[in-house]
Amino acid sequence: MPTNFDYFLSFFRKKIDDGERQIDIATSNKINKSAAYINKLYKGNPKSCPIDTQRCFADYFKISYDEMIQVGRSIYEKENPPQKESGAENSVYDGTVAKPEELITLLNQVIFGLKANHGFCKKAEEKAEKYEKLLDEIELYKTIFSNLNEGVTFYNSKRDIIFSSNRWGLLDGLDITTQPSFDTVVLSLRKKIVNFDEVLDSVSLASEERKETEVDVEIKNGAIFHFRVVPIFRGEVFLGSLLINTPKSPPKS
């Protein structure tokens, strides 16, 4: 028996098949889920998706939750038509012979359906292939960032850290894979930074006013880093901030 979750998945997957980009959904501040989670919802076998999260998806697609389930149900029923029970009344030959033109029309409809289904499958395969290539590119970029002479950290518009190369070990001891908030990470550095208040004001200004800021960060071991925070936009949409930290002075021996 299908559930509202099945209807939600049908709605969501149809949106992806119609051209909605998974990466756009993943980076939306309405969803706040990883690209891997979005991909699993689309082509994996997810066991569940909390109602609150489903409502976030409805909000992202600018539709109410009830409307989303209703549309999803319609899609689900089209994709999973009820099977007719095989009874004697269905197998009795009534002596009617179809006209040749009727058979031709029926065959044309079948051929059209097969072509349409083939096109749909091919389109879905192409999208999956493109997404896999995108994931490969992301891994390549991470490798490049990890080997730059500058540390690179990106946090989204909700100030959740999406990626950090942790080039100089400033974030050692923190699990970045959990996407902690940037504020939490900065506060964890309080004991390491001499001019903490100045640094906090600079990075906060970058997010609040969405403009580039720079500040020198003095570490208690004598090292000095230059922090540069750059806002990232796609068109007029603010995606988050890129923090680039460059060493200016080594630690004192």
Protein Blocks (a to p, Z undefined) as FASTA:
>chain_A
ZZfklmmmmmmmmmmmnopafklmmmpcklopafklmmmmmmmccfbdcfklmmmmmmmn
opafklmmmmmmmmmmmmmccdddddfklmpcghiacdfklmmmmmmmmmmmmmmmmmmm
mmmmmmmmmmmmmmmmmmmmmmmmmmmcbdcddddfkopafbdfklnopmgoiafknopa
fklmmmmmmmmpmklmlmmmmmmmmmmnopacddddddfkopacddddddddehjacfbd
cdddddfbdcdZZ
